[in-house]
Amino acid sequence: MITAIEIENFKGISGRQRIEFAPLTLIFGANSSGKRTTVHALHYLLAILESGNSDIDEIPSTDNELRLGGG
């Protein structure tokens, strides 16, 4: 089980942010507070773990496709 993640230089998050998880974690907050970015970071982590490749430009997500840029 993932108990925490640290996100840095990902989408709108520039400085390092640590997010702790419990067996039940709710993510809520104001608009543009980073909720979707947190979920996208978890999708990105899953894609890296499944493929063994951190050079991923696009990954499937719940809101169609997450474009990460790249070549």
CHARMM internal coordinates of N, CA and C (Angstrom, degrees):
IC EDIT
DIST 1 N 1 CA 1.4482
DIST 1 CA 1 C 1.5309
ANGL 1 N 1 CA 1 C 108.73
DIST 1 C 2 N 1.3081
ANGL 1 CA 1 C 2 N 115.52
DIHE 1 N 1 CA 1 C 2 N 137.71
DIST 2 N 2 CA 1.4536
ANGL 1 C 2 N 2 CA 120.87
DIHE 1 CA 1 C 2 N 2 CA 175.67
DIST 2 CA 2 C 1.5187
ANGL 2 N 2 CA 2 C 107.79
DIHE 1 C 2 N 2 CA 2 C -78.30
DIST 2 C 3 N 1.3305
ANGL 2 CA 2 C 3 N 117.15
DIHE 2 N 2 CA 2 C 3 N 126.08
DIST 3 N 3 CA 1.4626
ANGL 2 C 3 N 3 CA 120.70
DIHE 2 CA 2 C 3 N 3 CA -179.38
DIST 3 CA 3 C 1.5255
ANGL 3 N 3 CA 3 C 112.43
DIHE 2 C 3 N 3 CA 3 C -102.87
DIST 3 C 4 N 1.3507
ANGL 3 CA 3 C 4 N 117.09
DIHE 3 N 3 CA 3 C 4 N -18.86
DIST 4 N 4 CA 1.4634
ANGL 3 C 4 N 4 CA 120.34
DIHE 3 CA 3 C 4 N 4 CA 178.78
DIST 4 CA 4 C 1.5257
ANGL 4 N 4 CA 4 C 108.52
DIHE 3 C 4 N 4 CA 4 C -165.55
DIST 4 C 5 N 1.3334
ANGL 4 CA 4 C 5 N 115.43
DIHE 4 N 4 CA 4 C 5 N 154.92
DIST 5 N 5 CA 1.4597
ANGL 4 C 5 N 5 CA 120.53
DIHE 4 CA 4 C 5 N 5 CA 170.41
DIST 5 CA 5 C 1.5230
ANGL 5 N 5 CA 5 C 107.68
DIHE 4 C 5 N 5 CA 5 C -134.12
DIST 5 C 6 N 1.3088
ANGL 5 CA 5 C 6 N 115.22
DIHE 5 N 5 CA 5 C 6 N 154.33
DIST 6 N 6 CA 1.4520
ANGL 5 C 6 N 6 CA 121.76
DIHE 5 CA 5 C 6 N 6 CA 172.65
DIST 6 CA 6 C 1.5133
ANGL 6 N 6 CA 6 C 107.34
DIHE 5 C 6 N 6 CA 6 C -119.52
DIST 6 C 7 N 1.3185
ANGL 6 CA 6 C 7 N 116.13
DIHE 6 N 6 CA 6 C 7 N 128.33
DIST 7 N 7 CA 1.4573
ANGL 6 C 7 N 7 CA 122.33
DIHE 6 CA 6 C 7 N 7 CA -177.75
DIST 7 CA 7 C 1.5225
ANGL 7 N 7 CA 7 C 107.80
DIHE 6 C 7 N 7 CA 7 C -116.17
DIST 7 C 8 N 1.3351
ANGL 7 CA 7 C 8 N 116.25
DIHE 7 N 7 CA 7 C 8 N 133.26
DIST 8 N 8 CA 1.4578
ANGL 7 C 8 N 8 CA 121.26
DIHE 7 CA 7 C 8 N 8 CA 177.75
DIST 8 CA 8 C 1.5277
ANGL 8 N 8 CA 8 C 108.21
DIHE 7 C 8 N 8 CA 8 C -149.56
DIST 8 C 9 N 1.3237
ANGL 8 CA 8 C 9 N 117.21
DIHE 8 N 8 CA 8 C 9 N 137.83
DIST 9 N 9 CA 1.4694
ANGL 8 C 9 N 9 CA 122.56
DIHE 8 CA 8 C 9 N 9 CA 179.53
DIST 9 CA 9 C 1.5262
ANGL 9 N 9 CA 9 C 111.79
DIHE 8 C 9 N 9 CA 9 C 53.76
DIST 9 C 10 N 1.2987
ANGL 9 CA 9 C 10 N 116.65
DIHE 9 N 9 CA 9 C 10 N 47.33
DIST 10 N 10 CA 1.4600
ANGL 9 C 10 N 10 CA 122.22
DIHE 9 CA 9 C 10 N 10 CA 179.12
DIST 10 CA 10 C 1.5211
ANGL 10 N 10 CA 10 C 107.84
DIHE 9 C 10 N 10 CA 10 C -129.95
DIST 10 C 11 N 1.3213
ANGL 10 CA 10 C 11 N 115.61
DIHE 10 N 10 CA 10 C 11 N 116.56
DIST 11 N 11 CA 1.4625
ANGL 10 C 11 N 11 CA 121.66
DIHE 10 CA 10 C 11 N 11 CA -177.95
DIST 11 CA 11 C 1.5306
ANGL 11 N 11 CA 11 C 109.43
DIHE 10 C 11 N 11 CA 11 C 52.26
DIST 11 C 12 N 1.3319
ANGL 11 CA 11 C 12 N 119.30
DIHE 11 N 11 CA 11 C 12 N -121.44
DIST 12 N 12 CA 1.4621
ANGL 11 C 12 N 12 CA 121.87
DIHE 11 CA 11 C 12 N 12 CA -175.47
DIST 12 CA 12 C 1.5216
ANGL 12 N 12 CA 12 C 114.73
DIHE 11 C 12 N 12 CA 12 C -86.10
DIST 12 C 13 N 1.3199
ANGL 12 CA 12 C 13 N 117.67
DIHE 12 N 12 CA 12 C 13 N 2.21
DIST 13 N 13 CA 1.4660
ANGL 12 C 13 N 13 CA 121.13
DIHE 12 CA 12 C 13 N 13 CA -179.03
DIST 13 CA 13 C 1.5180
ANGL 13 N 13 CA 13 C 108.55
DIHE 12 C 13 N 13 CA 13 C -99.59
DIST 13 C 14 N 1.3263
ANGL 13 CA 13 C 14 N 116.57
DIHE 13 N 13 CA 13 C 14 N 114.08
DIST 14 N 14 CA 1.4629
ANGL 13 C 14 N 14 CA 119.02
DIHE 13 CA 13 C 14 N 14 CA -179.81
DIST 14 CA 14 C 1.5288
ANGL 14 N 14 CA 14 C 111.04
DIHE 13 C 14 N 14 CA 14 C -97.57
DIST 14 C 15 N 1.3184
ANGL 14 CA 14 C 15 N 117.51
DIHE 14 N 14 CA 14 C 15 N -53.40
DIST 15 N 15 CA 1.4624
ANGL 14 C 15 N 15 CA 120.50
DIHE 14 CA 14 C 15 N 15 CA 179.29
DIST 15 CA 15 C 1.5171
ANGL 15 N 15 CA 15 C 110.63
DIHE 14 C 15 N 15 CA 15 C -79.00
DIST 15 C 16 N 1.3116
ANGL 15 CA 15 C 16 N 116.66
DIHE 15 N 15 CA 15 C 16 N 155.99
DIST 16 N 16 CA 1.4679
ANGL 15 C 16 N 16 CA 121.66
DIHE 15 CA 15 C 16 N 16 CA -177.19
DIST 16 CA 16 C 1.5250
ANGL 16 N 16 CA 16 C 110.60
DIHE 15 C 16 N 16 CA 16 C -65.21
DIST 16 C 17 N 1.3339
ANGL 16 CA 16 C 17 N 115.22
DIHE 16 N 16 CA 16 C 17 N 129.67
DIST 17 N 17 CA 1.4612
ANGL 16 C 17 N 17 CA 122.89
DIHE 16 CA 16 C 17 N 17 CA 177.39
DIST 17 CA 17 C 1.5224
ANGL 17 N 17 CA 17 C 108.23
DIHE 16 C 17 N 17 CA 17 C -124.23
DIST 17 C 18 N 1.3172
ANGL 17 CA 17 C 18 N 116.66
DIHE 17 N 17 CA 17 C 18 N 129.92
DIST 18 N 18 CA 1.4632
ANGL 17 C 18 N 18 CA 121.44
DIHE 17 CA 17 C 18 N 18 CA 177.09
DIST 18 CA 18 C 1.5188
ANGL 18 N 18 CA 18 C 108.45
DIHE 17 C 18 N 18 CA 18 C -104.31
DIST 18 C 19 N 1.3332
ANGL 18 CA 18 C 19 N 115.85
DIHE 18 N 18 CA 18 C 19 N 131.36
DIST 19 N 19 CA 1.4559
ANGL 18 C 19 N 19 CA 121.98
DIHE 18 CA 18 C 19 N 19 CA 179.64
DIST 19 CA 19 C 1.5243
ANGL 19 N 19 CA 19 C 107.69
DIHE 18 C 19 N 19 CA 19 C -122.34
DIST 19 C 20 N 1.3203
ANGL 19 CA 19 C 20 N 116.12
DIHE 19 N 19 CA 19 C 20 N 118.94
DIST 20 N 20 CA 1.4653
ANGL 19 C 20 N 20 CA 122.61
DIHE 19 CA 19 C 20 N 20 CA 179.61
DIST 20 CA 20 C 1.5296
ANGL 20 N 20 CA 20 C 108.89
DIHE 19 C 20 N 20 CA 20 C -88.55
DIST 20 C 21 N 1.3308
ANGL 20 CA 20 C 21 N 116.17
DIHE 20 N 20 CA 20 C 21 N 142.23
DIST 21 N 21 CA 1.4618
ANGL 20 C 21 N 21 CA 121.65
DIHE 20 CA 20 C 21 N 21 CA 177.80
DIST 21 CA 21 C 1.5199
ANGL 21 N 21 CA 21 C 109.54
DIHE 20 C 21 N 21 CA 21 C -118.52
DIST 21 C 22 N 1.3154
ANGL 21 CA 21 C 22 N 115.59
DIHE 21 N 21 CA 21 C 22 N 147.70
DIST 22 N 22 CA 1.4592
ANGL 21 C 22 N 22 CA 123.33
DIHE 21 CA 21 C 22 N 22 CA 174.61
DIST 22 CA 22 C 1.5274
ANGL 22 N 22 CA 22 C 106.51
DIHE 21 C 22 N 22 CA 22 C -117.93
DIST 22 C 23 N 1.3382
ANGL 22 CA 22 C 23 N 117.70
DIHE 22 N 22 CA 22 C 23 N 175.83
DIST 23 N 23 CA 1.4674
ANGL 22 C 23 N 23 CA 117.85
DIHE 22 CA 22 C 23 N 23 CA 177.49
DIST 23 CA 23 C 1.5325
ANGL 23 N 23 CA 23 C 112.73
DIHE 22 C 23 N 23 CA 23 C -54.30
DIST 23 C 24 N 1.3152
ANGL 23 CA 23 C 24 N 117.42
DIHE 23 N 23 CA 23 C 24 N -31.30
DIST 24 N 24 CA 1.4652
ANGL 23 C 24 N 24 CA 121.98
DIHE 23 CA 23 C 24 N 24 CA 172.84
DIST 24 CA 24 C 1.5239
ANGL 24 N 24 CA 24 C 107.20
DIHE 23 C 24 N 24 CA 24 C -128.01
DIST 24 C 25 N 1.3102
ANGL 24 CA 24 C 25 N 116.44
DIHE 24 N 24 CA 24 C 25 N 115.99
DIST 25 N 25 CA 1.4643
ANGL 24 C 25 N 25 CA 121.56
DIHE 24 CA 24 C 25 N 25 CA -179.43
DIST 25 CA 25 C 1.5161
ANGL 25 N 25 CA 25 C 108.96
DIHE 24 C 25 N 25 CA 25 C -124.15
DIST 25 C 26 N 1.3071
ANGL 25 CA 25 C 26 N 116.34
DIHE 25 N 25 CA 25 C 26 N 127.42
DIST 26 N 26 CA 1.4546
ANGL 25 C 26 N 26 CA 122.57
DIHE 25 CA 25 C 26 N 26 CA 176.33
DIST 26 CA 26 C 1.5175
ANGL 26 N 26 CA 26 C 107.94
DIHE 25 C 26 N 26 CA 26 C -105.54
DIST 26 C 27 N 1.3196
ANGL 26 CA 26 C 27 N 115.97
DIHE 26 N 26 CA 26 C 27 N 135.55
DIST 27 N 27 CA 1.4681
ANGL 26 C 27 N 27 CA 121.09
DIHE 26 CA 26 C 27 N 27 CA 178.72
DIST 27 CA 27 C 1.5198
ANGL 27 N 27 CA 27 C 107.14
DIHE 26 C 27 N 27 CA 27 C -114.52
DIST 27 C 28 N 1.3215
ANGL 27 CA 27 C 28 N 116.02
DIHE 27 N 27 CA 27 C 28 N 113.34
DIST 28 N 28 CA 1.4535
ANGL 27 C 28 N 28 CA 120.13
DIHE 27 CA 27 C 28 N 28 CA 178.69
DIST 28 CA 28 C 1.5185
ANGL 28 N 28 CA 28 C 109.34
DIHE 27 C 28 N 28 CA 28 C -146.56
DIST 28 C 29 N 1.3119
ANGL 28 CA 28 C 29 N 115.67
DIHE 28 N 28 CA 28 C 29 N 158.00
DIST 29 N 29 CA 1.4546
ANGL 28 C 29 N 29 CA 120.89
DIHE 28 CA 28 C 29 N 29 CA 179.72
DIST 29 CA 29 C 1.5083
ANGL 29 N 29 CA 29 C 110.51
DIHE 28 C 29 N 29 CA 29 C 167.87
DIST 29 C 30 N 1.3061
ANGL 29 CA 29 C 30 N 114.49
DIHE 29 N 29 CA 29 C 30 N -177.47
DIST 30 N 30 CA 1.4579
ANGL 29 C 30 N 30 CA 121.24
DIHE 29 CA 29 C 30 N 30 CA -178.97
DIST 30 CA 30 C 1.5305
ANGL 30 N 30 CA 30 C 110.50
DIHE 29 C 30 N 30 CA 30 C -66.80
DIST 30 C 31 N 1.3277
ANGL 30 CA 30 C 31 N 115.09
DIHE 30 N 30 CA 30 C 31 N 163.06
DIST 31 N 31 CA 1.4632
ANGL 30 C 31 N 31 CA 119.70
DIHE 30 CA 30 C 31 N 31 CA 174.37
DIST 31 CA 31 C 1.5285
ANGL 31 N 31 CA 31 C 109.23
DIHE 30 C 31 N 31 CA 31 C -57.15
DIST 31 C 32 N 1.3201
ANGL 31 CA 31 C 32 N 115.98
DIHE 31 N 31 CA 31 C 32 N 144.47
DIST 32 N 32 CA 1.4755
ANGL 31 C 32 N 32 CA 123.63
DIHE 31 CA 31 C 32 N 32 CA 178.23
DIST 32 CA 32 C 1.5185
ANGL 32 N 32 CA 32 C 113.20
DIHE 31 C 32 N 32 CA 32 C 62.01
DIST 32 C 33 N 1.3295
ANGL 32 CA 32 C 33 N 117.00
DIHE 32 N 32 CA 32 C 33 N 29.57
DIST 33 N 33 CA 1.4685
ANGL 32 C 33 N 33 CA 119.31
DIHE 32 CA 32 C 33 N 33 CA 178.95
DIST 33 CA 33 C 1.5241
ANGL 33 N 33 CA 33 C 113.10
DIHE 32 C 33 N 33 CA 33 C -97.96
DIST 33 C 34 N 1.3512
ANGL 33 CA 33 C 34 N 117.87
DIHE 33 N 33 CA 33 C 34 N -3.13
DIST 34 N 34 CA 1.4569
ANGL 33 C 34 N 34 CA 120.66
DIHE 33 CA 33 C 34 N 34 CA 175.02
DIST 34 CA 34 C 1.5160
ANGL 34 N 34 CA 34 C 115.65
DIHE 33 C 34 N 34 CA 34 C 107.60
DIST 34 C 35 N 1.3123
ANGL 34 CA 34 C 35 N 118.22
DIHE 34 N 34 CA 34 C 35 N 9.93
DIST 35 N 35 CA 1.4644
ANGL 34 C 35 N 35 CA 120.28
DIHE 34 CA 34 C 35 N 35 CA -179.45
DIST 35 CA 35 C 1.5269
ANGL 35 N 35 CA 35 C 111.48
DIHE 34 C 35 N 35 CA 35 C -61.48
DIST 35 C 36 N 1.3145
ANGL 35 CA 35 C 36 N 116.85
DIHE 35 N 35 CA 35 C 36 N -51.57
DIST 36 N 36 CA 1.4622
ANGL 35 C 36 N 36 CA 121.04
DIHE 35 CA 35 C 36 N 36 CA -178.58
DIST 36 CA 36 C 1.5299
ANGL 36 N 36 CA 36 C 110.83
DIHE 35 C 36 N 36 CA 36 C -66.60
DIST 36 C 37 N 1.3180
ANGL 36 CA 36 C 37 N 117.52
DIHE 36 N 36 CA 36 C 37 N -36.32
DIST 37 N 37 CA 1.4612
ANGL 36 C 37 N 37 CA 120.85
DIHE 36 CA 36 C 37 N 37 CA 177.66
DIST 37 CA 37 C 1.5216
ANGL 37 N 37 CA 37 C 110.34
DIHE 36 C 37 N 37 CA 37 C -62.00
DIST 37 C 38 N 1.3168
ANGL 37 CA 37 C 38 N 117.45
DIHE 37 N 37 CA 37 C 38 N -38.83
DIST 38 N 38 CA 1.4616
ANGL 37 C 38 N 38 CA 121.30
DIHE 37 CA 37 C 38 N 38 CA 177.11
DIST 38 CA 38 C 1.5232
ANGL 38 N 38 CA 38 C 111.01
DIHE 37 C 38 N 38 CA 38 C -62.44
DIST 38 C 39 N 1.3185
ANGL 38 CA 38 C 39 N 116.71
DIHE 38 N 38 CA 38 C 39 N -44.76
DIST 39 N 39 CA 1.4710
ANGL 38 C 39 N 39 CA 121.04
DIHE 38 CA 38 C 39 N 39 CA 178.61
DIST 39 CA 39 C 1.5296
ANGL 39 N 39 CA 39 C 110.05
DIHE 38 C 39 N 39 CA 39 C -65.36
DIST 39 C 40 N 1.3290
ANGL 39 CA 39 C 40 N 117.57
DIHE 39 N 39 CA 39 C 40 N -40.86
DIST 40 N 40 CA 1.4666
ANGL 39 C 40 N 40 CA 120.34
DIHE 39 CA 39 C 40 N 40 CA 177.98
DIST 40 CA 40 C 1.5268
ANGL 40 N 40 CA 40 C 110.86
DIHE 39 C 40 N 40 CA 40 C -63.49
DIST 40 C 41 N 1.3173
ANGL 40 CA 40 C 41 N 117.65
DIHE 40 N 40 CA 40 C 41 N -37.64
DIST 41 N 41 CA 1.4703
ANGL 40 C 41 N 41 CA 120.57
DIHE 40 CA 40 C 41 N 41 CA 177.65
DIST 41 CA 41 C 1.5284
ANGL 41 N 41 CA 41 C 110.30
DIHE 40 C 41 N 41 CA 41 C -62.60
DIST 41 C 42 N 1.3195
ANGL 41 CA 41 C 42 N 117.37
DIHE 41 N 41 CA 41 C 42 N -38.60
DIST 42 N 42 CA 1.4652
ANGL 41 C 42 N 42 CA 120.59
DIHE 41 CA 41 C 42 N 42 CA 177.40
DIST 42 CA 42 C 1.5297
ANGL 42 N 42 CA 42 C 110.97
DIHE 41 C 42 N 42 CA 42 C -67.69
DIST 42 C 43 N 1.3259
ANGL 42 CA 42 C 43 N 117.55
DIHE 42 N 42 CA 42 C 43 N -38.97
DIST 43 N 43 CA 1.4715
ANGL 42 C 43 N 43 CA 120.93
DIHE 42 CA 42 C 43 N 43 CA 175.31
DIST 43 CA 43 C 1.5313
ANGL 43 N 43 CA 43 C 110.20
DIHE 42 C 43 N 43 CA 43 C -62.59
DIST 43 C 44 N 1.3069
ANGL 43 CA 43 C 44 N 116.08
DIHE 43 N 43 CA 43 C 44 N -41.73
DIST 44 N 44 CA 1.4748
ANGL 43 C 44 N 44 CA 121.17
DIHE 43 CA 43 C 44 N 44 CA 178.99
DIST 44 CA 44 C 1.5283
ANGL 44 N 44 CA 44 C 110.27
DIHE 43 C 44 N 44 CA 44 C -63.12
DIST 44 C 45 N 1.3255
ANGL 44 CA 44 C 45 N 116.72
DIHE 44 N 44 CA 44 C 45 N -44.62
DIST 45 N 45 CA 1.4672
ANGL 44 C 45 N 45 CA 120.81
DIHE 44 CA 44 C 45 N 45 CA 177.66
DIST 45 CA 45 C 1.5277
ANGL 45 N 45 CA 45 C 110.84
DIHE 44 C 45 N 45 CA 45 C -59.44
DIST 45 C 46 N 1.3252
ANGL 45 CA 45 C 46 N 116.99
DIHE 45 N 45 CA 45 C 46 N -44.52
DIST 46 N 46 CA 1.4643
ANGL 45 C 46 N 46 CA 120.70
DIHE 45 CA 45 C 46 N 46 CA 178.39
DIST 46 CA 46 C 1.5258
ANGL 46 N 46 CA 46 C 111.11
DIHE 45 C 46 N 46 CA 46 C -60.83
DIST 46 C 47 N 1.3311
ANGL 46 CA 46 C 47 N 117.10
DIHE 46 N 46 CA 46 C 47 N -43.15
DIST 47 N 47 CA 1.4683
ANGL 46 C 47 N 47 CA 120.95
DIHE 46 CA 46 C 47 N 47 CA 179.36
DIST 47 CA 47 C 1.5293
ANGL 47 N 47 CA 47 C 110.88
DIHE 46 C 47 N 47 CA 47 C -62.35
DIST 47 C 48 N 1.3214
ANGL 47 CA 47 C 48 N 117.02
DIHE 47 N 47 CA 47 C 48 N -40.16
DIST 48 N 48 CA 1.4720
ANGL 47 C 48 N 48 CA 120.64
DIHE 47 CA 47 C 48 N 48 CA 178.15
DIST 48 CA 48 C 1.5196
ANGL 48 N 48 CA 48 C 109.97
DIHE 47 C 48 N 48 CA 48 C -64.30
DIST 48 C 49 N 1.3266
ANGL 48 CA 48 C 49 N 117.28
DIHE 48 N 48 CA 48 C 49 N -46.42
DIST 49 N 49 CA 1.4611
ANGL 48 C 49 N 49 CA 120.71
DIHE 48 CA 48 C 49 N 49 CA -178.50
DIST 49 CA 49 C 1.5270
ANGL 49 N 49 CA 49 C 111.78
DIHE 48 C 49 N 49 CA 49 C -64.58
DIST 49 C 50 N 1.3269
ANGL 49 CA 49 C 50 N 117.13
DIHE 49 N 49 CA 49 C 50 N -38.22
DIST 50 N 50 CA 1.4722
ANGL 49 C 50 N 50 CA 120.50
DIHE 49 CA 49 C 50 N 50 CA -179.45
DIST 50 CA 50 C 1.5234
ANGL 50 N 50 CA 50 C 112.19
DIHE 49 C 50 N 50 CA 50 C -72.34
DIST 50 C 51 N 1.3358
ANGL 50 CA 50 C 51 N 117.12
DIHE 50 N 50 CA 50 C 51 N -37.56
DIST 51 N 51 CA 1.4653
ANGL 50 C 51 N 51 CA 119.84
DIHE 50 CA 50 C 51 N 51 CA -174.72
DIST 51 CA 51 C 1.5212
ANGL 51 N 51 CA 51 C 113.44
DIHE 50 C 51 N 51 CA 51 C -96.59
DIST 51 C 52 N 1.3331
ANGL 51 CA 51 C 52 N 116.93
DIHE 51 N 51 CA 51 C 52 N -21.70
DIST 52 N 52 CA 1.4593
ANGL 51 C 52 N 52 CA 119.95
DIHE 51 CA 51 C 52 N 52 CA -174.97
DIST 52 CA 52 C 1.5198
ANGL 52 N 52 CA 52 C 112.31
DIHE 51 C 52 N 52 CA 52 C 73.03
DIST 52 C 53 N 1.3216
ANGL 52 CA 52 C 53 N 117.02
DIHE 52 N 52 CA 52 C 53 N 16.38
DIST 53 N 53 CA 1.4555
ANGL 52 C 53 N 53 CA 122.20
DIHE 52 CA 52 C 53 N 53 CA -175.80
DIST 53 CA 53 C 1.5262
ANGL 53 N 53 CA 53 C 108.95
DIHE 52 C 53 N 53 CA 53 C -130.05
DIST 53 C 54 N 1.3396
ANGL 53 CA 53 C 54 N 117.77
DIHE 53 N 53 CA 53 C 54 N 123.20
DIST 54 N 54 CA 1.4654
ANGL 53 C 54 N 54 CA 119.92
DIHE 53 CA 53 C 54 N 54 CA 179.77
DIST 54 CA 54 C 1.5253
ANGL 54 N 54 CA 54 C 112.32
DIHE 53 C 54 N 54 CA 54 C -92.16
DIST 54 C 55 N 1.3341
ANGL 54 CA 54 C 55 N 117.62
DIHE 54 N 54 CA 54 C 55 N -0.41
DIST 55 N 55 CA 1.4608
ANGL 54 C 55 N 55 CA 121.62
DIHE 54 CA 54 C 55 N 55 CA 179.77
DIST 55 CA 55 C 1.5235
ANGL 55 N 55 CA 55 C 108.84
DIHE 54 C 55 N 55 CA 55 C -96.49
DIST 55 C 56 N 1.3139
ANGL 55 CA 55 C 56 N 116.13
DIHE 55 N 55 CA 55 C 56 N 71.03
DIST 56 N 56 CA 1.4521
ANGL 55 C 56 N 56 CA 122.10
DIHE 55 CA 55 C 56 N 56 CA -174.58
DIST 56 CA 56 C 1.5223
ANGL 56 N 56 CA 56 C 108.45
DIHE 55 C 56 N 56 CA 56 C -111.07
DIST 56 C 57 N 1.3221
ANGL 56 CA 56 C 57 N 117.32
DIHE 56 N 56 CA 56 C 57 N 129.12
DIST 57 N 57 CA 1.4651
ANGL 56 C 57 N 57 CA 121.34
DIHE 56 CA 56 C 57 N 57 CA -178.91
DIST 57 CA 57 C 1.5232
ANGL 57 N 57 CA 57 C 112.46
DIHE 56 C 57 N 57 CA 57 C -92.30
DIST 57 C 58 N 1.3197
ANGL 57 CA 57 C 58 N 117.90
DIHE 57 N 57 CA 57 C 58 N -35.99
DIST 58 N 58 CA 1.4530
ANGL 57 C 58 N 58 CA 122.16
DIHE 57 CA 57 C 58 N 58 CA -177.89
DIST 58 CA 58 C 1.5213
ANGL 58 N 58 CA 58 C 109.19
DIHE 57 C 58 N 58 CA 58 C -141.82
DIST 58 C 59 N 1.3216
ANGL 58 CA 58 C 59 N 115.46
DIHE 58 N 58 CA 58 C 59 N 142.10
DIST 59 N 59 CA 1.4588
ANGL 58 C 59 N 59 CA 119.83
DIHE 58 CA 58 C 59 N 59 CA 175.31
DIST 59 CA 59 C 1.5210
ANGL 59 N 59 CA 59 C 108.58
DIHE 58 C 59 N 59 CA 59 C -135.74
DIST 59 C 60 N 1.3287
ANGL 59 CA 59 C 60 N 116.87
DIHE 59 N 59 CA 59 C 60 N 148.59
DIST 60 N 60 CA 1.4617
ANGL 59 C 60 N 60 CA 118.68
DIHE 59 CA 59 C 60 N 60 CA 175.69
DIST 60 CA 60 C 1.5245
ANGL 60 N 60 CA 60 C 109.24
DIHE 59 C 60 N 60 CA 60 C -67.96
DIST 60 C 61 N 1.3066
ANGL 60 CA 60 C 61 N 117.61
DIHE 60 N 60 CA 60 C 61 N 144.79
DIST 61 N 61 CA 1.4554
ANGL 60 C 61 N 61 CA 121.23
DIHE 60 CA 60 C 61 N 61 CA 175.78
DIST 61 CA 61 C 1.5181
ANGL 61 N 61 CA 61 C 108.74
DIHE 60 C 61 N 61 CA 61 C -144.39
DIST 61 C 62 N 1.3051
ANGL 61 CA 61 C 62 N 116.53
DIHE 61 N 61 CA 61 C 62 N 175.83
DIST 62 N 62 CA 1.4579
ANGL 61 C 62 N 62 CA 120.19
DIHE 61 CA 61 C 62 N 62 CA -176.95
DIST 62 CA 62 C 1.5181
ANGL 62 N 62 CA 62 C 112.23
DIHE 61 C 62 N 62 CA 62 C -66.49
DIST 62 C 63 N 1.3366
ANGL 62 CA 62 C 63 N 117.28
DIHE 62 N 62 CA 62 C 63 N -24.11
DIST 63 N 63 CA 1.4673
ANGL 62 C 63 N 63 CA 119.54
DIHE 62 CA 62 C 63 N 63 CA 177.76
DIST 63 CA 63 C 1.5223
ANGL 63 N 63 CA 63 C 109.37
DIHE 62 C 63 N 63 CA 63 C -107.13
DIST 63 C 64 N 1.3316
ANGL 63 CA 63 C 64 N 114.45
DIHE 63 N 63 CA 63 C 64 N 55.10
DIST 64 N 64 CA 1.4607
ANGL 63 C 64 N 64 CA 126.24
DIHE 63 CA 63 C 64 N 64 CA 178.14
DIST 64 CA 64 C 1.5159
ANGL 64 N 64 CA 64 C 111.90
DIHE 63 C 64 N 64 CA 64 C 79.07
DIST 64 C 65 N 1.3080
ANGL 64 CA 64 C 65 N 119.23
DIHE 64 N 64 CA 64 C 65 N -95.53
DIST 65 N 65 CA 1.4564
ANGL 64 C 65 N 65 CA 121.67
DIHE 64 CA 64 C 65 N 65 CA -170.20
DIST 65 CA 65 C 1.5148
ANGL 65 N 65 CA 65 C 109.39
DIHE 64 C 65 N 65 CA 65 C -138.06
DIST 65 C 66 N 1.3227
ANGL 65 CA 65 C 66 N 116.07
DIHE 65 N 65 CA 65 C 66 N 134.68
DIST 66 N 66 CA 1.4622
ANGL 65 C 66 N 66 CA 121.40
DIHE 65 CA 65 C 66 N 66 CA 177.53
DIST 66 CA 66 C 1.5028
ANGL 66 N 66 CA 66 C 108.31
DIHE 65 C 66 N 66 CA 66 C -99.58
DIST 66 C 67 N 1.3103
ANGL 66 CA 66 C 67 N 116.67
DIHE 66 N 66 CA 66 C 67 N 115.60
DIST 67 N 67 CA 1.4680
ANGL 66 C 67 N 67 CA 121.73
DIHE 66 CA 66 C 67 N 67 CA 179.40
DIST 67 CA 67 C 1.5191
ANGL 67 N 67 CA 67 C 108.36
DIHE 66 C 67 N 67 CA 67 C -95.04
DIST 67 C 68 N 1.3384
ANGL 67 CA 67 C 68 N 115.14
DIHE 67 N 67 CA 67 C 68 N 123.67
DIST 68 N 68 CA 1.4525
ANGL 67 C 68 N 68 CA 120.82
DIHE 67 CA 67 C 68 N 68 CA -177.67
DIST 68 CA 68 C 1.5234
ANGL 68 N 68 CA 68 C 113.19
DIHE 67 C 68 N 68 CA 68 C -105.30
DIST 68 C 69 N 1.3105
ANGL 68 CA 68 C 69 N 117.34
DIHE 68 N 68 CA 68 C 69 N 1.49
DIST 69 N 69 CA 1.4577
ANGL 68 C 69 N 69 CA 120.51
DIHE 68 CA 68 C 69 N 69 CA -179.26
DIST 69 CA 69 C 1.5135
ANGL 69 N 69 CA 69 C 111.13
DIHE 68 C 69 N 69 CA 69 C 86.33
DIST 69 C 70 N 1.2962
ANGL 69 CA 69 C 70 N 116.81
DIHE 69 N 69 CA 69 C 70 N -153.24
DIST 70 N 70 CA 1.4561
ANGL 69 C 70 N 70 CA 120.20
DIHE 69 CA 69 C 70 N 70 CA -179.21
DIST 70 CA 70 C 1.5085
ANGL 70 N 70 CA 70 C 110.70
DIHE 69 C 70 N 70 CA 70 C 90.48
DIST 70 C 71 N 1.3409
ANGL 70 CA 70 C 71 N 114.73
DIHE 70 N 70 CA 70 C 71 N -172.21
DIST 71 N 71 CA 1.4490
ANGL 70 C 71 N 71 CA 120.60
DIHE 70 CA 70 C 71 N 71 CA -173.22
DIST 71 CA 71 C 1.4295
ANGL 71 N 71 CA 71 C 115.88
DIHE 70 C 71 N 71 CA 71 C -92.51
END
COOR INIT
IC SEED 1 N 1 CA 1 C
IC BUILD
